[in-house]
């Protein structure tokens, strides 16, 4: 199985949504459905759903500050073995190194600041643009025991 | 004050309040706000201080929901009460472990274990 062959079967998607979490949920559901159609495992879907939720809420609430005049762009592709999603807001961005470690003892009782850590834990790859207003999430399909493609 | 549909089912077992989530997905911001309000009311309005949160129905949980649980924990501790979490499925337990919140919360496997000695 070659990755070139996989790429040729990739389905691309693109959405522009308003800065509302309900709109983010719809996009999330659409992408999850594409994974389900391709037989991604429940564990993969759990991680992707969680990461998409965190990334979309970050874009809508922290990036665009729920400003209805601003939009969020979501685009990417999915094939039999991988999902890639790029989420960009119209906010000023941030530096990922400026985000405090939520697992440090002094931050453990803070009610927020865990989204990025969860995305990193459940996705295969997470990358921010230099400006910090665009995140790229990738999830490689889990190889389930007994499944050899 | 929380309005609309109840997002938690509350049951009294002895002197302990058992609150079970009705949602499978605690993800949506608006729902999380309502769930948070309903949980906080248990302490702020109803004066309950021994609480078990039952996660049997919960399949997904976001970081915003974790934030509400942390605030609830602080409220309960401020009353010198006790909060325990139980019946958390493995994927969600992993969320608690990754964020080290398994160190902050008192997590038990079953509701019986959570009730014991509370």
Interface residues (C-beta under 8 A of the other chain):
Chain A: X21 X22 X25 X43 X46 X49 X50 X53 X54 X57 X61 X102 X103 X108 X109 X110 X111 X112 X113 X114 X115 X117 X118 X121
Chain B: X27 X28 X29 X30 X59 X60 X62 X63 X64 X66 X67 X68 X70 X71 X73 X74 X91 X94 X95 X98 X99 X100 X101 X103 X104
